[in-house]
Amino acid sequence: MIAVVDYGRGNIYSIGQALNRIGAEFSVTDNAAAIADADRIVLPGVGAFGDAMAGLERRGLIGPLKAAAEKGTPLLGICLGMQMLADASEEFGEHAGLGLIPGRVRKLDRSAARETRIPNVGWRRLSPKPGDRLMDGLTPGAMVYFVHSYVPTPDDATDIAATIDFAGRPVAAVIRRDNVIGYQFHPEKSGDVGLGLLKRFVEFVA
Amino acid sequence: MRVIPRIDVRNDHVIKGIHLEGVRKVGRSNEMARKYAAAGADEIVFMDVVASLYGRNSLLPVIEEAAKDIFVPLTVGGGIRTVDDIVHVLRSGADKVAINTAAIERPAFLEEAAKALGSQCIVVSIEAKRTGAGWEAMTHNGRQHTARDAVEWAAEAEHRGAGEILITSIDQEGTMAGFDLDLFERVHDKVLIPVIGCGGAGNAAHVAEAARRHCVDAVCCASIFHFDKAPIPTVKKALADVGAAVRP
């Protein structure tokens, strides 16, 4: 059973529809025990980092999420959910994250191409890291949908499983450290390619 | 360059009884949306054009249904007035809201919304009508004056927390005589957030022209698709032919 974490800030409905579409069984929950028992966990996220972490804290979910990740439960953070896997974010002040994939969340950098728009909105081409088991076999040129102003910058380059180009530089689009995975794009809003990437997570064995 | 069909939801509304309780028939709008998504629409915008009649947006059933088998971003506009309105719309499957009247009447609303939910889900919709040397921002579906310069308002909206600007030319809208590219360019030059241009596209060449001038990051079109003047693949090909990056 996949647990989709409901902490008040995420597009649960759309993620649910996408999971239905790929035939994955899930339950929407904010219950620590359900998260501890889950086979897989999806952490959605839309909005602001500090606010979202506070939402997790209020429901006592930070500990259970870390524990589940530590024991090897596959965990997928989507969009803001991916950012929350990091140590901290600089969005609206300094806020601590879950610390599951070391590194900070920073504002997108357009210094190399100042006319680049922020937020980064639209369909972008994924460049997967050769050899990453999660991304292995991804159709070249696969495009997925992004809408974000911040992005994690992992300390360890081996935690970056795919990038996109932003203002002339690569930024993390997929991050992975063993069973902990992050998709900066919205797999539930990226057409068939997105559904395929959601399916990859559902079937992934760390 | 994103290609975004706009669906104005009005005909689906059925009024029953003396208490004006409306029941939305969601069929038509969703049929159109599914067709567009299958044809390659990068996003879809749903506008509730009778929202002012009911003082609120009532597209929730339409969106819930759409989100069941359309997996591209959905934006909903019309009658969005409070942060709660936005939360309800997002919970029903929409990804962004388009706000016009409520934002220009009380710009602080944008700050509140952005703080609560993030700028990326806030699209400020500006309907611009030519006046003298510039454009005036209008509300209530182009019927009410605000005496505000549309381009200046776009700059303020960005400052207050808008994630994107949806700029519609009232003069060109529905004419299929081409976009108001000067309007798009003025707004595009004024802000650093994405700008979606809308109003007047009648053929693929009109859309390609907008790409050639680099004056928008996305195009939002209604008539050209609803009246089958040029299907989405034709428009995308025209964009690719002038070198714009498009999703195949």
Interface residues (C-beta under 8 A of the other chain):
Chain A: R9 N11 I12 Y13 S14 Q17 A18 N20 R21 V46 G47 A48 D51 L80 F92 E115 R117 I118 P119 V121 G122 W123 M143 Y145 V147 H148 S149 H186 E188 K189 S190 G191 D192 G194 L195
Chain B: R2 A37 D42 E64 A67 K68 D69 F71 V72 P73 L90 R91 S92 G93 D95 K96 K115 A116 L117 G118 S119 Q120 C121 G163 E164 L192 I193 P194 V195 D217 A218 R247 P248
